[in-house]
Amino acid sequence: MSTMRDDIRRGLSDIWPAAVAAAPIGLLFGAVAASKGLSPFEVFLMSIMVFAGGAQFAAIELWANPAPVAALVFSTLLINARHVLMGASLAPKLQGFSRGQKFLGLYYMADENWALAEKRARTHRLTPAYWFAMVIPFVSGWLINSTLGAMIGAVLGDPKRLGADFAFTALFIALVAAFWKGRVTFWTVTAAGIASAVTYRLAGPPWHVAAGAVFGLLAAWLAAGSEPRVRNVAIEEAEA
């Protein structure tokens, strides 16, 4: 049985690659937000109150004066709709959390710490020590880097020339690899990737997020539903 110290150490060990990968994205967001007229303090407030990289980028892209409130609400709601499913899958595994720890922890749930927590839950009980050892440095890094990006602004230049724009892509490839379960994962990732890419080309953001989620869930349901039947057929053939 792991101790609190073990859980803290493991949480810090699991989250640091994601925190490093998020650093250039946070800097980039801050710089883009500054170019839209937001002050470093306003960027800090947005990051701590919203804390959703994709939604924050979408909001900044739509930023204008006066602000298009309906478009901002709809796009951020669409992009973050996946958090409903993520929270539903994680909530039953938070039995040792107080109500306050659940609300605070899930408020700052991101794709990275959700995926790592789900992986951890396969072999260990999730504890507040492990969860907040992941959340606190990850959130702190996003706040610091996004604010710093707003302060130095255009000095950053184009992050693509440094390959920084590929940091999150590489991170998500690693997360998918850790969850690989054979054909079900293959069809889920393939369907979500193709649907998202095609929708991005045809309709643009944020519709590609919803398309990827819908087709990924559909593919997972179809692939998982066919597994028992495939196994039964194989068993029958072997017995024959």
N, C-alpha and C positions, 0 to 999 in steps of 0.2 A: 504493500500500500504506500503510495507516494505521500510525502509530507508537503506542507505549505511551501517550504523552501524549494523542494524539488519541482513543484508546480510552477512557481515563479521563474525558476531557472529555465524550465522547459518552454514556458510561454515566451520569454525573452529570446531564447534560441530559435524558436519557430518563426517569430515575427520579424526578426531583423532583416532577412533578405527582402521582404515586402516593403519594409520601411525605407530601405536603401533605394529600391526600384521606384518608390513613390516620390522621392526627393526631387528629381528633375521635373516631374509632372507638377508638383506643387509650385516650384519656381516658375514654370511656364504659365501656370494659371495666374499667379500673382502678377506676372508681367503683362499678360493679356488684359487682366482686370484693370490694371493701372492705365493701360492705353485707352480704356473705355471711360476713364475719368474717376475711378474709385481710388480712395486714399488707402494707404496701408492699414489704417485702423478699420476702415470699412471692409477690406478684404479679410482681416482677422475676424471681424464679427460674422461675416458671411460663412467663413470656414468653420467656426465653432458652432454656429446655429444650424447650418445646413449639413455640413460634413458629408458631401456626396460629390466626388470628383466629376463624374459624368454630368450630373444635374447642374453643377456649378459652371462647367464649361458651356453647357447648353444655354444657361441663363445669361452668361456674359455675351454669347454670340447674338442673342436677341436683345441685348441691352440697348435702350434708346431713351430719349426724353421727349414726351412722357413714356413711361415704361408700359409695354404691352402686357398688362397683367394677365389677361386670359391666356395668351400664348405661353407666357412663362409658367403659369400654373399647370397647364395641360402638358407641356413638354417635360417638366420635371416630374409630374405625376406618372407619366408614361415610362420615363427612364427608370424611376425608382419602384415601379410596380413589382419588380422581382423580389424586393425586400419582404413583401407579404409572404411569399412562399418560403423564403430563406428563414424568416422569423418563425413561421409555423413549423418548419422542420427542426429548428434548434430549440424551441421553447420546451418540449418534453425532456430535453437533456439538461435543463437548468434547475433540477429539483433541489439542489443544495443552495440556491440563491434566494436572498430575501426579495421582497417585491421591489424595493428601491434599487437593488443591484440589477434586477431584471430590466427595469425601465431604463436605467442609465446605461447598462451594458448594451441593450438592443438598440438604443438611440444612436450609439456610435458603432453599430455593426457595419462592417464593410465586407465586400466580396472576399477579401483576403483573410480577415480573421474569422469569418463565417466558415470558409473552406477548411482552414486549419483546425477550427474547433470541431467540425464534423469528422475530420480525420482522427483527431484525438479521441473523440467519443467512441470510436470503434474499439479501442483497447483500454481506455481509462475513463473514469467518471470525470465529467467537467466540473471544475471548481471555480469559485470567484477569483482565487489566486492566479490560476492559469489564464482565465479570460482577461482579467484586467492587466496582467503582465503583458499581454498582447496589445490590448486596446490603448493603454496610456501612452506607450512610446510611439505607436502608430499615429494616434491622433495628434500628439505633441509635434511629431515630425511634420505632419501636414500643416498645422498651424504655423510653425516656425518657417517652413519653406515657402508657403504661399505668401506670408507677410513679407518675408525677405525678397521674394520675387517682385512684389509690388514696390518695394523700396528701391531696388536696383533697376527695375523696369527694362528699358530697351537695351541696356548694357549686355543682357544675356544673348542677344542675337537669335538666330534660328537654331533651335535645338536639334533639328533634323541632321544638320551637318556633323553633329557629334554622336548621332545614333541614339540620343536620349528619348526620342519619341517611341523607340522600340522596347523601352524598359518594361512597361506594363504588359506588352504582348508576350515578351519572354517569360514574365512572371506567371501569366495565366496559362501558358503552355506547360510550365512546371506544375501548376496546381492541377490541371487536367490529367497530367501523367500520374500524379499521386493518387487520383481517384479512378484510374483505369480499371474497368471490369470486363474487358473483352468486347464482344460484339454490341452489347447494349450501349456502352460508352462510345464506341465507334460511330454507330448510327446517330446517336444523340448529338455528338460534336459535329459530325458531317452535315446533318440536316440544319442545325442551328447556324453553322458557319456559312453554308450556301445561301440560306434564306436571308441572313443578315447582310451578306455581301451584295446579293442581287437587289434587295430592298434599298440598301444604301445608294446604289448606283441609280435606281429608278426614282426613288422618292426622297432620299436624303434623310438626315437625322431629324427627329429622334425615332422615326418609324422602324429603322433597322433593328433597334433594341427589342421592340415588341415582336417583330417578325421572327427574330432569332429565338426568343423565349417560347413563342407559341409552337413553332415547328420543332424546336428541340424537345419540348414536353411531349408533343405528339409522337415523335420518333421514339422517345424513351418508353412511352406507354405501349406502342406497337411492338417494339423489340422485346421488352420485358414480358409482354403478354404471350409472345410466341415461344419463349424459352421452354416452359414446361411441356408444351406440345412437342417440340423438337426432341426433348429428352425422352419423352414417353415413346415416340416413334423409334428412336434409337434403341431403347430397351426392348421393345417388342421385336424389332428385327434381330437383336442379339439372341433373344430367347427362342425365336423361330429357327 
